[in-house]
Amino acid sequence: MRSFKYTITDEVGIHARPAGLLAKKAKEFDSAITVEKDGKSVNATKLMMLMGLGVKCGDTVTVTAEGTDEEAAAAAMEQFFKENL
């Protein structure tokens, strides 16, 4: 299992557009990827669940990848967060 924490810098947080891109990116991997905020964890491939977390600018989330390609998945997701959120 690989995980990292990231503090959201996008001024509107995880809203529809970046949540859609995030879900699409997460679907590229065999590993189960989850995003957690305030003890609530959701599958990163589920758009509506991601938006339901209510992640705002300044919130810190924990992203976890677990599975056969977890190292590649975690690295790619961390890069995605830095570039898009």
Legacy VTK file of the C-alpha trace (Angstrom):
# vtk DataFile Version 3.0
C-alpha trace
ASCII
DATASET POLYDATA
POINTS 85 float
0.000 0.000 0.000
1.319 3.431 -0.967
-0.155 6.708 0.198
0.574 10.418 0.279
-1.015 13.539 1.724
-1.761 16.572 -0.408
-3.097 19.996 0.501
-5.462 21.300 -2.177
-4.322 24.587 -3.738
-7.051 24.932 -6.390
-9.178 27.841 -5.202
-12.454 25.973 -5.709
-11.263 22.578 -4.460
-12.336 19.288 -6.040
-15.289 20.347 -8.181
-16.801 18.683 -11.273
-14.032 19.209 -13.844
-11.021 18.104 -11.774
-13.055 15.336 -10.111
-13.887 13.967 -13.564
-10.241 14.104 -14.611
-9.183 12.488 -11.341
-11.680 9.631 -11.752
-10.527 9.089 -15.345
-6.865 9.000 -14.249
-7.610 6.573 -11.400
-9.307 4.178 -13.850
-5.994 3.776 -15.710
-4.628 1.572 -12.908
-5.427 -1.905 -11.598
-4.838 -0.762 -8.013
-7.680 0.426 -5.815
-7.186 4.174 -5.346
-8.968 6.000 -2.538
-9.169 9.630 -1.462
-9.760 10.345 2.218
-10.769 13.564 3.977
-11.774 13.913 7.629
-12.011 10.139 8.101
-14.301 9.623 5.105
-12.751 7.560 2.306
-14.090 7.169 -1.247
-13.091 5.266 -4.363
-11.231 7.694 -6.656
-12.986 6.304 -9.740
-16.411 7.441 -8.480
-17.043 11.012 -9.642
-20.066 11.798 -7.467
-18.454 10.321 -4.360
-15.341 12.453 -4.921
-17.463 15.582 -5.183
-19.411 14.465 -2.108
-16.283 14.760 0.024
-16.630 18.537 -0.230
-12.898 19.148 -0.571
-12.102 22.876 -0.538
-8.935 24.904 -1.038
-6.612 24.384 1.927
-8.027 20.956 2.843
-5.558 18.097 3.149
-6.497 14.741 1.647
-4.805 11.354 1.864
-4.570 9.394 -1.370
-3.929 5.650 -1.125
-3.154 3.123 -3.847
-3.267 -0.591 -3.108
-2.742 -3.351 -5.653
-0.387 -4.762 -8.245
0.682 -1.399 -9.719
0.413 0.669 -6.528
3.825 2.345 -6.857
3.130 3.594 -10.378
-0.434 4.528 -9.425
0.642 6.515 -6.352
3.348 8.343 -8.301
0.980 9.190 -11.150
-1.773 10.333 -8.784
0.645 12.533 -6.824
1.783 14.139 -10.080
-1.873 14.616 -11.119
-2.700 16.357 -7.835
0.319 18.688 -8.168
-0.605 19.640 -11.735
-4.393 19.919 -11.359
-5.350 20.509 -7.728
LINES 1 86
85 0 1 2 3 4 5 6 7 8 9 10 11 12 13 14 15 16 17 18 19 20 21 22 23 24 25 26 27 28 29 30 31 32 33 34 35 36 37 38 39 40 41 42 43 44 45 46 47 48 49 50 51 52 53 54 55 56 57 58 59 60 61 62 63 64 65 66 67 68 69 70 71 72 73 74 75 76 77 78 79 80 81 82 83 84
